[in-house]
């Protein structure tokens, strides 16, 4: 978690620094099924446990890549990436998203976040760019890497 002097006004001092690492979050089959139901992405590699155990090169079902990407906002919030004195956060998007390794159902993941840029905008707003690595417990390669953009609006 960033230090106590991590505020909207002082973000520039933290550019290039790791802001923190979230706690571990287990990916279970119920979460994968719920994501499949919400998105309509019901590929067997994600939802057919028996078939995935027989036919998948991963030995079982895996999480959707977009499911793992969707975990980043909550994991960044846990770290405290957004300073306490921000009034509103607007998701601006992602750059350079790469899915590097599958997340097997039952695995634990966590986010490691580094502040890449804090670009001042009009009306005291700041465009925050972070590097996000979603690590998998016990795995050498991360699940994904992505640059996140959020627009911070003062309180």
C-alpha positions in Angstrom: 0.0 0.0 0.0 1.3 3.5 -0.9 2.5 5.7 2.0 0.4 8.3 3.9 1.7 11.1 1.7 0.2 9.4 -1.4 -2.4 12.0 -2.6 -3.7 13.4 -5.8 -1.3 16.3 -5.6 1.8 14.1 -4.9 1.3 11.3 -7.4 4.2 12.5 -9.5 6.6 11.6 -6.8 5.5 7.9 -7.0 6.0 7.5 -10.8 8.3 4.5 -11.4 7.6 2.9 -8.0 5.8 -0.3 -7.2 2.6 0.7 -5.4 1.9 -2.7 -3.8 0.9 -6.2 -4.1 -2.7 -7.4 -3.4 -3.6 -10.4 -1.4 -4.2 -13.8 -3.1 -7.6 -14.5 -4.6 -8.6 -18.1 -5.5 -10.3 -18.7 -8.8 -13.1 -21.3 -8.3 -15.3 -23.1 -10.8 -18.4 -21.2 -9.5 -16.8 -17.9 -10.5 -15.8 -19.2 -13.9 -19.4 -20.5 -14.5 -20.9 -17.2 -13.4 -18.6 -15.3 -15.8 -19.5 -17.7 -18.6 -23.2 -17.1 -17.8 -22.8 -13.3 -17.8 -20.8 -13.1 -21.0 -22.2 -16.1 -23.0 -18.6 -17.4 -23.4 -19.3 -21.1 -22.6 -16.3 -22.7 -24.3 -15.8 -26.2 -22.9 -12.2 -25.4 -21.7 -13.8 -23.1 -19.1 -17.1 -24.8 -18.1 -17.0 -28.6 -18.9 -15.0 -30.0 -16.0 -15.0 -33.6 -17.2 -14.1 -32.9 -20.8 -11.3 -30.5 -19.7 -9.9 -33.2 -17.4 -9.8 -35.6 -20.4 -8.9 -33.3 -23.3 -7.3 -30.1 -22.0 -3.6 -29.7 -22.1 -4.0 -27.9 -18.7 -5.5 -31.0 -17.0 -8.7 -29.2 -16.2 -10.7 -26.1 -16.7 -9.1 -22.6 -16.9 -10.4 -19.1 -16.2 -11.4 -16.9 -19.1 -8.6 -14.4 -19.9 -11.2 -11.6 -19.7 -12.3 -12.8 -16.3 -8.7 -12.5 -15.0 -8.4 -9.0 -16.5 -11.7 -8.0 -14.9 -10.2 -8.8 -11.4 -7.7 -5.9 -11.7 -9.9 -3.0 -10.5 -10.8 -4.8 -7.3 -7.2 -5.9 -6.7 -5.9 -2.4 -7.4 -8.4 -1.0 -4.9 -7.2 -3.4 -2.3 -3.7 -2.1 -2.8 -4.8 1.6 -2.6 -3.8 2.7 -6.0 -6.4 5.5 -6.0 -5.5 8.1 -3.4 -8.0 8.7 -0.6 -8.6 12.3 -1.7 -10.0 11.4 -5.1 -13.7 12.0 -5.6 -14.4 9.9 -8.7 -12.5 7.3 -10.8 -13.3 6.9 -14.4 -12.1 3.7 -16.2 -10.2 5.0 -19.2 -9.2 1.6 -20.6 -6.2 -0.7 -21.0 -3.1 -0.7 -23.2 -0.8 -3.5 -24.1 -2.9 -6.4 -22.6 -1.2 -9.7 -22.9 -2.4 -13.1 -21.6 0.8 -15.0 -20.8 -0.3 -18.1 -18.9 -3.6 -19.9 -18.2 -5.1 -19.7 -14.8 -6.3 -23.2 -13.8 -9.4 -23.4 -11.7 -8.4 -23.6 -8.1 -5.3 -21.4 -8.6 -4.7 -18.3 -6.6 -3.8 -15.0 -8.3 -2.7 -11.6 -7.1 -1.9 -8.2 -8.6 1.4 -6.4 -8.6 1.1 -2.7 -9.5 3.6 -0.1 -10.5 2.8 3.6 -11.2 4.0 4.4 -14.8 2.6 7.9 -15.2 0.4 10.6 -13.6 -0.5 13.0 -16.3 -2.2 16.3 -15.1 -5.4 17.2 -17.0 -7.8 20.1 -16.8 -9.7 20.9 -13.7 -7.3 19.1 -11.4 -7.9 15.7 -12.9 -5.0 13.3 -13.4 -4.7 10.4 -15.9 -3.1 7.6 -14.0 -1.2 4.8 -15.9 -0.2 1.7 -14.0 1.5 -1.5 -15.0 -0.4 -4.5 -13.7 0.9 -8.0 -13.4 -1.5 -10.8 -12.4 0.7 -13.4 -10.7 -0.3 -17.0 -10.3 0.8 -18.7 -7.0 3.5 -21.3 -7.7 3.9 -20.4 -11.3 6.9 -18.7 -13.0 4.9 -16.9 -15.7 2.2 -14.4 -14.8 -1.4 -14.8 -16.0 -1.3 -11.4 -17.7 0.3 -8.1 -17.9 -1.6 -4.9 -18.8 -1.3 -1.2 -18.6 -4.4 0.4 -17.0 -5.6 4.0 -17.5 -7.9 5.7 -15.0 -8.9 9.3 -14.8 -8.9 10.6 -11.3 -11.3 13.4 -10.5 -10.7 15.5 -7.3 -13.2 15.4 -4.5 
